[in-house]
Amino acid sequence: MDQKTALEQLILSVQKPGRYVGGEPGSIVKDKKDVFLRFAFCFPDTYEIGMSHLGMKILYGLLNAQPDIWCERVFAPWIDMEEKMRSQGMKLYGLESFDPLDEFDIIGFTLQYELSFTNVLNMLDLGGIPVYSKDRPGLKNLVIAGGPCCCNPEPIADFVDLFQLGEGEEMLPEICRCYQDAKAKGLSKEEFLLNACQIGGVYVPAFYDVEYFPDGRVKSITPNRPGVPAVVEKRIIQDMSKTYYPDNFVVPFIDTVHDRAILELMRGCIRGCRFCQAGFLYRPLREKSAEVLCRQGKDLCESTGYEEISLSSLSSSDYSQIEPLLDQLYDYTQENHINLALPSLRIDNFSEELLNKIKAVRRSGLTFAPEAGTQRLRDVINKNITEEDIFTSCRLAFEGGYSSVKLYFMLGLPTETMYDCEQIIDLAQQVVGLYHRCPGRNKDRGVNVTVSVSTFVPKPQTPFQWFGQDTLDQIVEKQLHMKDCITSKKISFKYHASKTSVLEAVFARGDRRLCDVVYHAWKKGCYFDSWDEHFYFDRWEQALEEAGLSVWFYANRHRELDEVFPWSHLSYGVSEAFLKREWEKAQKAQTTPNCRQQCAGCGANRLLTRKEGKCVE
């Protein structure tokens, strides 16, 4: 019985069989005889989450546009499906061909979240591929990875052959061409990797040795092969308007997290919020033109039948052509009954004009992110908004007919006190009072202010990479205290599980010794760690203890400014001197103007002057 026939019988007994059958509109099937390289694009989470990811959509279309490359999609099967597959000896497979994962040349993972690391191991194992790189001596089944977690990939360095730092639209095809050349010439895996590490943005962990001090801190990271770069710098796309973007998406048979057409307005952010890793990883700011966006939005709606367009970026209202863009899209979306979603709005540039445009095309509620409850702490994180900005935006929303807003905050920020936590609830209560004082409010509906609080995680390549996260006990104490401060039923309070944030902090600032922890935790049954019902913190604690490591060392310990980080040999364009200046300013609650007001000299703009892999100084 072939794999596809076996699958047809198996999926009748699992939840959501639509996750596993492929064949969706827009999926690409090629003849294996016509391709020279087979690429498995693996998303280490469920189908519904992976199919919502814009990066997969872009790179799937980009690779399949090459006649001799066939890129297929692979997702982590849910627990029930995996049990069936293992019991029947069925390997994880590509959704387009149903061929097992071990038949592919390159297995590429996108690493969006630290708690997906064990899913990477589980998918490799389920696909019949050894999880350790050292156990895969041949060129076939090369395992590569990209995505934001590659800014510090050391906790899974032993499992991945090659990491991509930065944006993949140019880098990934170059890697594939390098692989095709190595395959045609019969080169060894090491020979290929030595060639590949000359491609800008490519990091091969096996070519670097890490030395530690007796106390566990990193002493040095040095190349162990001639010609290997001492520092690997990320790649970026120079011109967003000219780079590849698909005119068609694969349209799922089942509901996904974001089931809509997505337009990427820009990459990067002008704001410089010190906690925000994405704001530093995707620098410098590069916008796509409104004309290109309009054309791409119409093409996607007409090819997919989607009835919603989402404008995607780190800060949509900072897009310099946002109002002309909405004007251009308005007639098309209205005529074709298409909803337009505009997430990631900034409080300080939310105008009445923008509200009126949003109201014309938006059905859902409004979300703002003050991040902190006091002005002092907002200055610490460089949020650059005032309490008056918050109230002005909420007043505009209420007078514009909205009766509910969601406010995002973070808990455990550097220098935070219990008073700062209390003021989050006080701020929400003031917003409730503001609603009742608005003469233009919707008097037929009661107000609801949702306070959503997530636990701060110090991230690499940010000014807060030196800061130690609050302990678990401190986090829980603050969460419970805030809950006790709420006296109004008009305030809804939501907070995230703190233990997952603690583990996220361990891996965010972790070193290569954590590879053993990841492996042994996976063997103990840890995967789908980002799902509460499958998160076993005690098993992770046991794996850390068995390795002689601790949560405190990685998550809670403050780092000295001269400490060598596990990622010190990986550059994302922002200078360490700039990050140190921002860290020192944070401790004094001093702000830095946004990039449009004044260049702060972070260093990322030099990436825009690259020629032939080198920077023009």
Beta strands, then each sheet from edge to edge (+ up, - down):
strand 1: 37-43
strand 2: 69-75
strand 3: 106-110
strand 4: 142-146
strand 5: 162-164
strand 6: 202-203
strand 7: 208-212
strand 8: 218-223
strand 9: 232-233
strand 10: 261-264
strand 11: 266-267
strand 12: 286-287
strand 13: 308-312
strand 14: 339-341
strand 15: 366-371
strand 16: 404-411
strand 17: 448-455
strand 18: 491-495
strand 19: 570-571
strand 20: 610-611
strand 21: 614-615
sheet 1: 2+ 1+ 3+ 4+ 5+ 6-
sheet 2: 7+ 8-
sheet 3: 9+ 19+
sheet 4: 10+ 13+ 14+
sheet 5: 11+ 12-
sheet 6: 15+ 16+ 17+ 18+
sheet 7: 20+ 21-
end
